[in-house]
Structures are given as structure tokens and as C-alpha cells.
Amino acid sequence: MIRIEAIWLAVEPMDMRAGMETALARVVKVFGAARPHHAYLFANRRANRLKVLVHDGIGIWLAARRLHQGRFIWPVLEDKTVTLSRAQFDALVLGLPWQRVGERGIITVI
């Protein structure tokens, strides 16, 4: 099992034809460096494809996922990056509304 300590999401879309070297260059450009045990997520412009680049401390892993229907819920923010919890990541790759998982999904009485 690959250990992942932090999950980062890049808000700007990436060309899904990009291979490992191009994706790694994009990680360095957007996040400053590819840190060990960190995962970096990118989506295409239509948000129906997702790529995850993981640095496991020794090498680089690149995985892809495609939704046949619908799209991944991708943020439109002024920030270029977002950090995700494991629960949010699990919801995101299933195409669920990951922003509602965790602290943001708590309902309180006003």
C-alpha cells in the first residue's frame, strides 16, 4: 500500500494526454515541489477525467480515472490549490460532493 500523508488538488485543468514527466513538471510548477508521500490531483477542462500523481519517497506513480457519466465536482476558486482530507478524496473519486464531507457538512442551529 502506498502511504499518502497529504492530498492536494490543483484547481486549473490539465491536458489528460500528459504523461508522467509532464504531470510531474506541472506539480513542481503549481505546488513548488513533489513531496514524498503526497498526492496531487488534476482534472481536465470538462472535469470528467482525473489524474493523480503520487510521490512514494522512491518513485512516482501516475493513475487516471474517468467517469462515463457526469463529472467530478471541481472547485472554482481564486486559490490555485486546495488540500483534501482522505474522506474528501474518497468522495471526489466517486463523483460525490466532497465539499460537504467533514467540517463543511456540519449543520448547526442558528
Order of alpha helices (4+ residues) and beta strands (2+ residues): beta-alpha-beta-beta-beta-beta-alpha
